[in-house]
Amino acid sequence: MNQLPMKLRTVGFAGLFCGFCAIASAALGGAPVPDADAINHVGQEVTVEGVITKVFKSKNGHTFLDFGGSYPDVTFVVWIPEDVPEAADPGLPALQGKKVKVSGTVELYRGKPEIKVSSREQIVVE
């Protein structure tokens, strides 16, 4: 049996491990996904980035951040339920026209990809 020197085996394992970590990191939220591509990441935890085209507060107090148009003609939606303190943030309308990154699990609602926000840390304004 031909054995590799210990140093070479260690380096090989370390390289394999780092490669696995890079793949896992990319799958769990590496590079941001453009809002138009969010539909291809349903069920995945990712960071979606794009420009907010409309901020809307429903009569129920829910806040919606639309990307790529106005609902229902959107590429992506951020839903902030009324019971989340961030929904009451008076600065939310100022996000219209801003480029933001939103992290979370992409779900489908009426055929449109969305992320439900439960904390301010999920939204980063660029």
N, C-alpha and C positions, 0 to 999 in steps of 0.2 A: 504494500500500500504506500503510495507516494503522498507524503504529508507536506503541506505548505508550512513555511516558517510561521511561527506564532504571530509575528508582527504583520505579515501579509494577510493572514486569516482575520486578524482584528480589523485591519483597514478595510478588507472586503465586507465584513459584517457591518462596520460603521457606515460605509458607503450605501449598502443596501438599506439600512435603517433610515438614513437621511433621505434617500429617494422615496421611501414609503411615507415619511413625514411630509415631504413636499407635495406628494399626491393627495394625502389626507387634508393638508392645509388648503390646497386649491379647492377640493370638494366641499370643505366646510366654510368657505367664505374667503378664499384667496382674493383674486382680482374681482372688483365690482362687476356686476352684470348690468348692461344697459337696460333701461326700462322697457324698450321694445322687445327684449329677449327674455323678460321675466316669465312669459308664458311657457318657456321651455324648461323652467326650473320648479314646476309645481311639486310640492311635497319636500322641497329641499330648503335647507337653511342657508341663505345667501345674503349678500349686500347688493341692493339694487340702486343704481344711480341714474339721475336724470333731472330734468327741469320741471318744476311744478307749474302746470298750466292753469290750474284752478284750485282754489280752497273753498270748500263748501261746508256749511254747518246745517244739518238736517233739523227738522222741527223736534226730533227726539233728542237733540243735543249731541249727536254723533258728528265728528268732523271727518271730512274726506279730503285727501290731497290727490288730485288727479294729475296724471302725467300723459303727455301726448294728445291732449284734447280735453273735451268736457264729457262727462259720463252721459251716455253709455259709449261714446266714441273715444275711448282711452286705450293706452297701451298698458297702463298699470295704475293701481289705486292703493293709497295708504289709508287704512281705516283706524281712527282713534275713537274708541267707544266713549260715550258720555260719562261713564263712571271712572274713567282714567283722568287723574288731575290735569294732565297735559291737554285734554280737550277744552279746558277752560282758559288756556293760555291766550291772552288777548293779542299776542304777537304772531299767532298762526297765519292770519291773512297776509302778513308781510312776507311770507315764504313764497307767495305767488311770483313766478319769474326767476326764482333762485334755483341753483343747482344743489341738490341734496343727495345724501346716501342714506338708505333705510335698510336696516338689518332685521332679519327675522325669517320665518318660514313662509314661503309663497303658497298661498291657497287659491282656489278658484271660487269666485262668486258670480253667478250668472254668466259664466264663460270668460270672465275677466280675471287676470291675476291680481292678487292683493296681498298685502302684509298687514296684519293686525298689530298695532302698537300698544304696548302696555307700560312703557317707560320712556322717558326723554332720551335716554342713552341710545335708543334705537335709531334716532334721527340725527344726522350730522350735516350741518349747512356748510357748504364749501365757499 
